[in-house]
Amino acid sequence: MKLADLPEATLEKVRSIRWDRILEKHEGPEAWESILQYSHPEFLPVGEYHVLLPVDVEHHPNITILRDILSADKRSLTLFLQDTTYGQNWYDSGFLAVCDRLENFFIAIVYHEWFVIERPSIFETNV
């Protein structure tokens, strides 16, 4: 799936969506319109889903999905990811993305920096 292949009506929907961010000490709402205008985003495959994150496509080779959580109604996808584009350290490479389904893909409505925290073994169960 490619962003350029989307119908204009779908691109208009994408442009109208706002997302919340906390990135590099900058926070607040942002418009997807500005991301499309000033960046080069592209769909990131996550399992069987296509996800649009507010990052340049050049980041994709550096992104590792650490955890993905699909809501019961399959309308929301939460991602914990690591993007080592700008650094290898746990404190400058973790992100949390909350994405909502738009037509046949997911789009980020929240994208925050996250200190990569490994899941402690006390959460493991023998189910």
C-alpha positions as CSV (number, residue, x, y, z in Angstrom):
1,M,0.0,0.0,0.0
2,K,1.3,3.4,-1.0
3,L,0.2,6.9,0.1
4,A,0.4,8.1,-3.5
5,D,-2.2,5.4,-4.5
6,L,-4.9,6.7,-2.1
7,P,-7.9,8.5,-3.7
8,E,-8.0,12.2,-3.3
9,A,-11.1,11.9,-1.1
10,T,-9.1,9.7,1.3
11,L,-6.1,12.1,1.3
12,E,-8.5,14.9,2.2
13,K,-9.6,12.9,5.2
14,V,-6.0,12.3,6.2
15,R,-5.2,16.0,5.9
16,S,-8.1,16.9,8.2
17,I,-6.9,14.6,11.0
18,R,-5.1,16.1,14.0
19,W,-2.7,14.2,16.2
20,D,-1.1,14.8,19.5
21,R,2.6,14.8,20.0
22,I,5.4,15.0,22.5
23,L,8.6,15.0,20.5
24,E,11.9,16.5,21.5
25,K,10.3,18.5,24.2
26,H,7.7,19.9,21.8
27,E,4.2,19.0,22.5
28,G,0.7,19.8,21.4
29,P,-1.6,19.1,18.5
30,E,-0.4,18.9,15.0
31,A,-2.2,18.6,11.7
32,W,-1.6,15.7,9.3
33,E,-1.8,18.2,6.6
34,S,1.6,19.7,7.7
35,I,3.1,16.2,7.8
36,L,2.0,15.5,4.3
37,Q,3.3,18.9,3.2
38,Y,6.7,18.9,4.8
39,S,7.6,15.3,5.3
40,H,7.7,12.1,3.3
41,P,5.5,9.6,5.3
42,E,4.6,6.3,4.0
43,F,2.7,3.2,5.2
44,L,4.6,1.0,7.6
45,P,3.5,-2.7,7.5
46,V,2.7,-4.0,11.0
47,G,1.6,-7.6,10.7
48,E,-1.4,-7.6,8.4
49,Y,-2.0,-3.9,8.8
50,H,-0.8,-0.7,7.1
51,V,0.0,2.1,9.5
52,L,0.7,5.7,8.8
53,L,3.0,7.3,11.3
54,P,4.2,10.9,11.3
55,V,7.8,10.0,10.3
56,D,9.7,10.0,7.1
57,V,9.8,6.8,5.1
58,E,13.6,6.8,5.6
59,H,13.0,5.9,9.2
60,H,11.3,2.6,8.4
61,P,14.4,0.5,8.2
62,N,15.3,1.7,11.7
63,I,11.9,1.0,13.3
64,T,11.3,-2.1,15.3
65,I,7.8,-2.8,16.6
66,L,8.2,-3.9,20.2
67,R,4.5,-4.4,20.9
68,D,1.3,-4.0,19.1
69,I,-2.1,-4.1,20.7
70,L,-5.3,-4.2,18.6
71,S,-8.5,-3.2,20.3
72,A,-11.3,-5.7,20.6
73,D,-13.4,-3.9,18.0
74,K,-10.3,-3.7,15.6
75,R,-10.7,0.1,15.3
76,S,-7.6,1.1,17.3
77,L,-4.0,-0.1,17.2
78,T,-1.5,0.9,19.9
79,L,2.2,0.5,19.1
80,F,5.3,0.6,21.2
81,L,8.2,1.0,18.9
82,Q,11.9,1.8,18.7
83,D,13.2,4.1,16.0
84,T,17.0,4.2,16.0
85,T,17.3,6.7,13.2
86,Y,18.8,9.3,15.5
87,G,20.3,7.2,18.2
88,Q,20.8,3.7,19.7
89,N,20.0,4.6,23.3
90,W,16.9,3.5,25.1
91,Y,16.2,7.1,26.1
92,D,16.1,8.6,22.7
93,S,14.6,5.9,20.5
94,G,11.3,4.8,22.0
95,F,7.9,5.9,20.8
96,L,4.2,5.2,21.6
97,A,1.7,5.5,18.8
98,V,-2.1,5.3,19.2
99,C,-3.6,4.8,15.8
100,D,-7.2,4.7,14.6
101,R,-8.6,2.9,11.6
102,L,-9.4,5.1,8.6
103,E,-10.9,3.1,5.8
104,N,-8.5,0.1,5.3
105,F,-5.5,1.4,7.2
106,F,-4.5,2.9,10.6
107,I,-3.3,6.5,11.1
108,A,-1.5,7.9,14.2
109,I,-3.6,10.2,16.4
110,V,-1.0,10.2,19.2
111,Y,2.7,9.9,18.8
112,H,4.8,10.4,21.9
113,E,8.4,9.8,22.9
114,W,8.7,6.9,25.3
115,F,11.6,5.6,27.4
116,V,11.9,2.0,26.2
117,I,11.1,-0.1,29.2
118,E,11.3,-3.9,29.0
119,R,8.3,-5.8,30.4
120,P,9.4,-7.3,33.7
121,S,9.0,-11.1,34.0
122,I,6.5,-10.6,36.9
123,F,3.9,-9.9,34.2
124,E,4.5,-13.3,32.6
125,T,1.9,-15.9,33.2
126,N,1.6,-19.6,32.6
127,V,-1.7,-19.5,30.8
